[in-house]
Amino acid sequence: MEFFHDAAADKIDPFILVIEGSIPNEKNKAEGYWASFGTDKRTGQPITTCEWIDRLAPKAWAIVSAGTCAAYGGIHAMEGNPTGAMGLADYLGWQWKSKTGIPIVNVPGCPVHPDSFMGTLLYLLQQAAGKVPMIPLDEQLRPVWLFSETLHQGCDRGGYYEQGEFADSYGTKSCIVKLGCWGPVVQCNVGKRGWMGGVGGCPNVGGICIGCTMPGFPDKFMPFMDQPPGSMLSSQAIQNYGKAIRALRSFTQASMNKEPSWRGERLNKSKDDPPGNSD
């Protein structure tokens, strides 16, 4: 706890504040508290999550929300939750900026992708050193180089979607949109990046995307395992297109799998010519 107390007492500067987990609403009940971290040395009482944010946010060089809960509230912010949980930007305000003018930086994911998180911290350190410009963020305060493309665009199964090949059960290599995958609309890079050391990632290992990096998660993506709205229409449309494409590609593939005819002709000619003769 010493680091947190020192930062609050202006003994550490500069520092980057990283928040993990959703922010509860401590004002929606008559007594008690929802979440705390450490104890106030003066009063002996628990220090709530909100108190820490109030103490440290104004002093931080930058703030990073690690994971969907910290970014947008996540699972704890589902409709009907008693804590009034929210994301950090909901608590501080979406226009909030640090003392150095840096907006809140959201790196969503449930859990946060380790490489994406460390890459974001590295960018901020480079920015602090004056080597790169202001960190580029989208409207949801996500680093644009990490979340500008959909999962589908980097998915190992994307080619099967284009050819209209959809899985009806798990354990196949085809596109899993019909099994409930939200990849075509979810902004996430795990399909390209893999999970740990470039290996894994939900659709890469046969699991559907349930939208865990999105601000609308989980409410707007439930019930899980059901076909997403619009996927029936899009998959039917792509199947007609895919049949024609597969037929054309099969024809071209068969042609490309044969050596050019002139290679055989040259071999036959060399056999017929006496040694030492040439044209």
C-alpha positions in Angstrom: 0.0 0.0 0.0 3.0 2.3 0.5 3.1 3.3 -3.2 -0.5 4.4 -3.2 -0.2 6.4 0.0 3.0 8.0 -1.3 1.4 8.9 -4.6 -1.6 10.5 -2.7 0.9 12.5 -0.6 2.7 13.8 -3.7 5.8 11.7 -2.9 5.7 10.0 -6.4 5.6 12.1 -9.5 5.0 11.3 -12.3 3.0 8.1 -12.2 0.5 6.2 -14.3 -2.6 5.1 -12.5 -3.9 1.7 -13.7 -7.5 0.7 -12.6 -8.7 -2.8 -12.9 -12.3 -3.8 -12.1 -15.5 -1.8 -12.2 -16.2 1.2 -10.1 -19.2 0.8 -7.7 -21.6 3.6 -6.9 -20.9 4.3 -3.2 -23.8 6.8 -3.1 -26.7 4.4 -3.8 -27.1 3.0 -0.3 -27.6 4.4 3.2 -24.6 2.7 4.9 -21.6 0.5 4.3 -19.4 0.3 1.2 -19.1 -1.9 -1.9 -15.4 -2.1 -2.4 -12.3 -0.9 -0.6 -8.5 -1.2 -0.8 -6.3 -0.8 2.2 -7.0 1.2 5.4 -6.8 4.9 6.2 -3.9 5.4 8.6 -5.6 8.3 10.3 -9.1 6.9 10.8 -8.4 3.2 10.7 -11.4 2.8 8.3 -11.3 1.1 4.9 -10.4 3.3 1.9 -13.0 2.8 -0.8 -12.2 2.3 -4.5 -13.9 5.6 -5.2 -11.8 7.4 -2.6 -8.6 6.2 -4.1 -9.7 7.4 -7.5 -10.6 10.8 -6.1 -7.2 11.1 -4.4 -5.0 9.8 -7.2 -6.7 10.8 -10.5 -5.9 14.5 -10.2 -2.2 13.7 -9.6 -1.7 11.0 -12.2 0.3 11.6 -15.4 -2.2 9.3 -17.2 -4.8 6.8 -16.3 -5.3 3.4 -17.9 -8.4 1.2 -17.5 -7.3 -2.4 -17.7 -10.1 -4.7 -18.8 -13.7 -4.2 -19.8 -14.9 -3.9 -16.2 -12.7 -0.9 -15.6 -13.4 0.5 -19.0 -17.2 0.2 -19.3 -18.4 -1.6 -16.2 -18.5 -5.1 -17.7 -20.3 -8.0 -16.1 -20.7 -6.2 -12.8 -22.6 -3.5 -14.5 -25.3 -5.8 -15.9 -28.8 -4.5 -15.6 -30.2 -5.0 -12.1 -26.8 -5.1 -10.3 -27.1 -3.7 -6.8 -23.7 -1.9 -6.8 -24.5 0.5 -9.6 -21.1 -0.6 -11.1 -19.7 1.5 -13.9 -16.6 2.1 -15.9 -13.9 4.7 -15.0 -15.0 7.1 -17.7 -18.6 6.9 -16.4 -17.3 7.8 -12.9 -14.8 10.6 -13.8 -16.6 11.7 -17.0 -15.9 10.9 -20.6 -14.3 14.3 -21.2 -11.9 13.9 -18.2 -8.2 14.5 -18.9 -5.2 14.1 -16.7 -3.1 17.0 -15.5 -1.0 16.5 -18.7 -4.0 16.6 -20.9 -4.3 12.8 -21.6 -7.8 11.3 -21.8 -8.6 8.1 -20.0 -7.1 5.2 -21.9 -9.3 2.1 -22.1 -7.9 -1.3 -22.9 -10.9 -3.5 -22.8 -11.1 -7.3 -22.7 -12.4 -9.9 -20.3 -9.7 -10.3 -19.2 -7.5 -7.7 -20.8 -5.1 -9.0 -23.4 -1.7 -9.0 -21.8 0.2 -7.9 -25.0 -2.3 -5.1 -25.7 -2.1 -3.8 -22.2 1.7 -3.8 -22.1 1.8 -2.3 -25.6 -0.4 0.6 -24.4 1.8 1.2 -21.3 4.9 1.2 -23.5 3.3 3.8 -25.8 2.5 6.0 -22.8 6.1 5.7 -21.6 7.4 6.6 -25.0 5.0 9.6 -25.0 6.3 10.6 -21.6 9.8 10.5 -23.0 8.7 12.8 -25.9 9.3 10.1 -28.6 5.8 9.7 -29.9 2.7 12.0 -30.2 -0.4 12.0 -28.1 -1.8 8.5 -27.9 -4.5 8.0 -30.6 -7.8 6.9 -29.1 -11.2 6.3 -30.7 -14.6 7.6 -29.4 -14.7 4.8 -26.8 -11.2 5.8 -25.6 -9.5 2.7 -27.0 -6.1 2.8 -28.7 -6.9 2.9 -32.4 -4.1 0.6 -33.5 -5.5 -2.1 -31.3 -9.2 -1.8 -31.8 -9.9 -0.3 -35.2 -10.6 -3.7 -36.9 -13.1 -6.4 -36.1 -12.2 -9.8 -34.8 -13.6 -11.2 -38.0 -11.0 -9.3 -40.1 -8.1 -11.2 -38.4 -9.9 -14.5 -37.8 -8.4 -17.8 -39.0 -12.0 -18.8 -40.0 -12.7 -15.6 -42.0 -12.1 -17.3 -45.3 -14.7 -19.9 -44.6 -17.3 -17.2 -44.0 -16.5 -15.6 -47.4 -17.0 -19.0 -49.1 -20.2 -19.6 -47.2 -18.9 -22.5 -45.2 -20.6 -22.5 -41.7 -20.2 -24.9 -38.9 -23.4 -26.5 -37.5 -21.5 -28.0 -34.5 -18.3 -27.4 -32.6 -15.0 -29.1 -33.5 -14.9 -28.1 -37.2 -12.7 -25.6 -38.9 -15.5 -23.7 -40.7 -16.9 -20.3 -39.7 -18.8 -20.4 -36.4 -21.1 -17.4 -36.8 -24.2 -19.7 -36.8 -23.1 -21.0 -33.5 -23.3 -17.6 -31.9 -20.0 -15.9 -32.8 -20.1 -12.0 -32.8 -16.7 -11.7 -34.5 -17.9 -9.7 -37.6 -19.0 -6.7 -35.4 -16.7 -6.9 -32.4 -13.6 -4.7 -32.3 -10.9 -7.0 -31.0 -7.4 -8.1 -32.2 -7.1 -11.5 -30.5 -7.8 -13.3 -33.8 -4.6 -11.8 -35.3 -2.6 -11.6 -32.1 -3.4 -14.9 -30.5 -3.7 -15.0 -26.7 -0.3 -15.9 -25.2 2.8 -15.6 -27.2 0.8 -15.5 -30.4 -1.1 -18.8 -29.7 -4.8 -19.2 -29.1 -7.6 -16.7 -29.1 -11.3 -17.5 -28.9 -12.2 -18.4 -32.5 -8.8 -19.7 -33.3 -9.4 -22.6 -30.9 -13.0 -23.1 -31.7 -14.8 -20.8 -29.2 -17.3 -18.2 -30.3 -16.7 -14.5 -29.7 -19.1 -13.1 -27.1 -18.1 -9.5 -27.5 -16.1 -9.1 -24.3 -14.1 -6.1 -25.5 -17.2 -4.0 -26.3 -18.9 -1.3 -24.3 -22.3 -3.1 -24.7 -20.9 -6.3 -23.0 -22.5 -8.4 -21.6 -26.1 -7.1 -21.8 -26.3 -6.5 -25.6 -24.7 -9.9 -26.4 -26.9 -12.2 -24.5 -28.1 -14.8 -24.7 -24.7 -16.2 -25.5 -24.5 -19.2 -28.0 -27.5 -17.9 -30.0 -27.1 -16.7 -33.5 -26.5 -12.9 -33.5 -29.2 -10.7 -35.1 -28.6 -10.3 -38.8 -26.3 -13.2 -39.0 -29.0 -15.4 -40.5 -29.6 -12.9 -43.4 -25.9 -12.3 -43.9 -24.9 -16.0 -43.8 -27.7 -16.9 -46.3 -26.6 -14.1 -48.7 -22.9 -15.1 -48.5 -23.7 -18.8 -49.1 -25.0 -18.0 -52.6 -22.0 -15.9 -53.3 -19.7 -18.5 -51.7 -20.9 -21.3 -53.9 -20.1 -19.4 -57.1 -16.7 -18.3 -55.7 -15.8 -21.8 -54.6 -16.6 -23.2 -58.0 -14.5 -20.6 -59.8 -11.6 -21.0 -57.3 -11.7 -24.8 -57.7 -11.4 -24.5 -61.5 -8.5 -22.1 -61.1 -6.9 -24.2 -58.4 -7.0 -27.3 -60.6 -5.3 -25.3 -63.4 -2.6 -24.0 -61.0 -1.9 -27.5 -59.8 -0.6 -28.5 -63.2 2.9 -27.6 -64.5 3.0 -25.4 -67.7 2.9 -27.6 -70.8 6.1 -26.2 -72.2 8.1 -27.9 -69.4 7.2 -31.4 -70.7 7.7 -30.3 -74.3 11.3 -29.2 -73.5 12.0 -32.4 -71.8 10.8 -34.5 -74.7 12.7 -32.3 -77.2 15.9 -32.7 -75.2 15.5 -36.5 -75.4 15.0 -36.5 -79.1 18.0 -34.2 -79.9 21.5 -35.9 -80.1 23.9 -34.8 -77.4 25.8 -31.6 -78.4 23.2 -30.4 -80.8 21.3 -27.2 -80.2 19.0 -24.8 -82.1 
